[in-house]
Amino acid sequence: MTAVADALEMDRIESHLNPPASYDLADHPVPTGREEIWRFTPLRRLRGILDGEASDARLTWTTTLPEGVTLTEISAEEAREIGELAPNDRPSALAAAQAGGAVLLDVPAEAEVAEPIVLRLHGESIDDLVWGRLLVRVGRHAQATVAIVHTGSARYSALTTVLVGDGAVANVLSLQDWDDDAVHLGRDAIRVGRDATVKHTSVSFGGDVVRMHANVEYAGPGGDAELLGLYFADEGQHLEHRLFADHNAPKTKSHVLYKGALQGEGAHTVWIGNVLIRKVAEGIETYEENRNLVLSDGCQADSVPNLEIETGEIEGAGHASATARFDDEQLFYLRSRGVSEKEAHRLVVHGFFNDLIRKVGIPSVEEQLLQTVEAELAKNLLKDASA
């Protein structure tokens, strides 16, 4: 066993917001909605996903694989042998049990992949229940960018593991751009190697209900994880993002920044951030931040940052959360210079998102996100015009 694993054997602290990992479905009972980790989620709108019905339905995959990068189907046993991170909630445990196998995206050690690796997953119908299981392995000292784009419609539950080797640099994007009726429950679990650097970005625009997890742990000292997120909820949408950074090794870093906007009656966003700093994690640095911008009446944004600290020997730890309407001073400044009210609102929203979008690190995706924000704003302007 590694030194980190040995320390974890002696340090069995578990987060109250991140249940222990297990492939056994008995450890992940059907939620009632009273559980802390489920109390914000509209269970009745999940369309039976949590029942765990078997299904042979699949999403259609279209891929861009640069030279040297491989995508192969593997068995469930091979997934575990490679180092898949076990599921820690019912949707991901069901995905492991029902997917039948897994897909492995492999970036070899030492490879420097300049072109983004793109996996486009498309669903055809909300009647399709699809179980997904994906492993992304970035070898030691490799460099790669991976974009996973979800479109169309389905009821989709997925277990995703990202294994980043020692000294590697990985940039992973998950984009939820579903049709309005889709339901997506996803968990991205990331293991950061010694002295490795990981950027993970979760972006949610489409879908009726989207509930995404991003979990990070460390395979050794020196790992650095940046967790970014962007979401824009329209009328009736429920977009939920849950983060967990498990500092289980010394001298590791995590930085979380999620931004969201809401408009329309019944738009609901949830952001739950949690950082666990274990006794072994001396000298770590962490900060988590969530900002929400409410654009109309009838919206609700829940934002809950958490820190669980078991050692005082750290470099720094903090969190921030805010939910607000437009900044009146910004609007006044723009209106005083002849900018119309609608245009002023548009400029403020773009300014709110722009710095985060520019952190994504994939130019084509950054441009697409700016266009999508513009399209979302146009929806609200059209509703105002027809009112």
Buried (B, 14 or more C-beta within 10 A) or exposed (E): EEEBEEBBEEBEBEBEBBBEBBBEBEBBEEBEEEEEBBEBBEBEEBBEBBEBEEBEBBBEEEEEBBEEBEBEEBEBEBBBEBEBBBBBBBBBBBBBBBBEEBBBBBBBBEBEBEEBBBBBBBBBEBEBBBBBBBBBBBBBBBBBBBBBBBBBBBBBBBBBBBBBBBBBBBBBBBBBBBBEBBBBBBBBBBBBBBBBBBBBBBBBBBBBBBBBBBBBBBBBBBBBBBBBBBBBBBBBBBBBBBBBBBBBBBBBBBBBBBBBBBBBEBBBBBBBBBBBBBBBBBBBBBBBBBBBBBBBEBBBBBBBBBBBBEBEEBEEBEBEBEBEEBEEEBBEEBEEEEBEEEEBBBBBBBEBBBEBBEBBBBEEBBEBBBEBBEEBBEBBEEBEEEE
